[in-house]
Amino acid sequence: MIKPIEEYVRSIPDFPEPGIIFRDVTSILEDADGLHLAIDLMQEKLKDVDFDVVVGPESRGFIFGVPIAYNLRKPFIPVRKKGKLPCETVSVEYDLEYGSAVIEMHKDSIKPGQRVVIIDDLMATGGTIEAIIKLIEGMGGVVVKTVFLMELEGLEGRKKLGGYDVETVIAYPGK
């Protein structure tokens, strides 16, 4: 029997530091029922959404975004770390908790006016998705929805994504 999705998430206290509860997505991936349920529940959030393409950041956005794109017969567009894509790219630098990072997309991957859904495993501070939105909008795309498997509400990522349609399957109140 399939359990509620929350029961597939392994919670590890005091990792990576005291007071933090790490929500481990690998425990979902390692269980066939958990993986199936996670993809189905995320895909369900798109049932009434009109969109053209799915975008997902490496690596866990690939894990969940590709099967959803496949199931809905939509293209999947990867967002990669700097230097990983072979053709001409557009990039954006953004702040991390400690330092900064650069992500890229192929320059021709989003066409002006395309309606885009972003898929990822976890919304924490919202910084990565905010950066992805800048890339998409810079190419003329329109972000119509973002879907996450999990959200850490205590990190207030939704504040960075104000004005966008954000949905999560599991919301945890802490960090």
Rosetta blueprint (number, residue, H / E / L):
1 M L
2 I L
3 K L
4 P L
5 I H
6 E H
7 E H
8 Y H
9 V L
10 R E
11 S E
12 I E
13 P E
14 D L
15 F L
16 P L
17 E L
18 P L
19 G L
20 I L
21 I E
22 F E
23 R E
24 D E
25 V L
26 T H
27 S H
28 I H
29 L H
30 E L
31 D L
32 A H
33 D H
34 G H
35 L H
36 H H
37 L H
38 A H
39 I H
40 D H
41 L H
42 M H
43 Q H
44 E H
45 K L
46 L L
47 K L
48 D L
49 V L
50 D L
51 F L
52 D L
53 V E
54 V E
55 V E
56 G E
57 P E
58 E L
59 S L
60 R H
61 G H
62 F H
63 I H
64 F H
65 G H
66 V H
67 P H
68 I H
69 A H
70 Y H
71 N H
72 L L
73 R L
74 K L
75 P L
76 F E
77 I E
78 P E
79 V E
80 R E
81 K E
82 K L
83 G L
84 K L
85 L L
86 P L
87 C L
88 E L
89 T E
90 V E
91 S E
92 V E
93 E E
94 Y E
95 D E
96 L L
97 E L
98 Y L
99 G L
100 S E
101 A E
102 V E
103 I E
104 E E
105 M E
106 H E
107 K L
108 D L
109 S L
110 I L
111 K L
112 P L
113 G L
114 Q L
115 R E
116 V E
117 V E
118 I E
119 I E
120 D E
121 D E
122 L E
123 M E
124 A L
125 T L
126 G L
127 G H
128 T H
129 I H
130 E H
131 A H
132 I H
133 I H
134 K H
135 L H
136 I H
137 E H
138 G H
139 M L
140 G L
141 G L
142 V E
143 V E
144 V E
145 K E
146 T E
147 V E
148 F E
149 L E
150 M E
151 E E
152 L E
153 E H
154 G H
155 L H
156 E L
157 G H
158 R H
159 K H
160 K H
161 L L
162 G L
163 G L
164 Y L
165 D L
166 V E
167 E E
168 T E
169 V E
170 I E
171 A E
172 Y E
173 P L
174 G L
175 K L
